[in-house]
Amino acid sequence: MFNLANILTSCNLICGLISITFCFAGQLDLAAYAIFVGALFDFADGFVARSLKLESKMGKELDSLSDLITFGAAPGFLMFFMILIGIEQPFLLENFDKRAANIYFENYYVFNQFIHWVQAFFYDFPNNFNASIKYLPFAAFSIPFLSLFRLAHFNVDSKQSKNFIGVPTPLNAIIICFFPLYFHEHMMNWNTQGDLVHFLFDCYTLAGICCVLSIALIAPLPLMSMKLGGPNKIENYLKFALIIISVITIFVFKVMAIPIIITLYLIISIYHYFKTSKNEI
């Protein structure tokens, strides 16, 4: 029961719980980093299980349960708080006081937005969260909702033993992490960001993104698995090259590395799908 692979899986779960805790503390950047660490544990537990022949039905169930927390619930709370921020984005554009620009202001601001939402939702306190918009953050819960079905379907679908059909939950969570990390990096000069950024971080846009990413979890999209060690050496080289490029891109572009890596992964997955289909024919 408590073998090395399962212990690594449980570390993935702990990272998800830590991420949710950071969300309620207003530290969304640390919440995103906790998800990244969870993704490393998720990759490691599968690698260890295959290498040491520790694969089991229990390990598979533990992996899905951990993934639901770290890559389903935690990203859902991240986007919940991002939508809260998006509702009062005009505050950052018009009334941001540079004297408050210190390392604690961002955490206080995010936490304060949550308190304002609680006052409006539970106690009908009059503020910027009016009667209708106060329900908007719940759009973020479509992420854990459909992550649940995605993970359950993955466990019983024999077609996904080598590759994925639909966006895997770890990838979906990494995409979501882009938003709090970009906000953290640029909050202090938010009024200098372009119109595209302001539109992207608008509460209604973020709610729509939640719905799109949630549907992508169960959509029939053929995507390449990043599991190494298969019989196809060329495929392994391709995956290893993607990992190396991703690491270099992160060091060079930092937060903007996320959309670059995701785009590269999708391109390689499309190439891999058509090449595999051609060989099968």
Secondary structure, 3 states (H helix, E strand, C coil): CCCHHHHHHHHHHHHHHHHHHHHHCCCHHHHHHHHHHHHHHHHHHHHHHHHCCCCCHHHHHHHHHHHHHHHHHHHHHHHHHHHHHHHCHHHHHHCCCHHHCCCCHHHHHHHHHHHHHHHHHHHCCCCCCCCCHHHHHHHHHHHHHHHHHHHHHHHHCHHHCCCEECCCHHHHHHHHHHHHHHHHHHHHHHHHCCHHHHHHCCHHHHHHHHHHHHHHHHCCCEECCCCCCCCCHHHHHHHHHHHHHHHHHHHHHHHHHHHHHHHHHHHHHHHHHHHHHHHHC
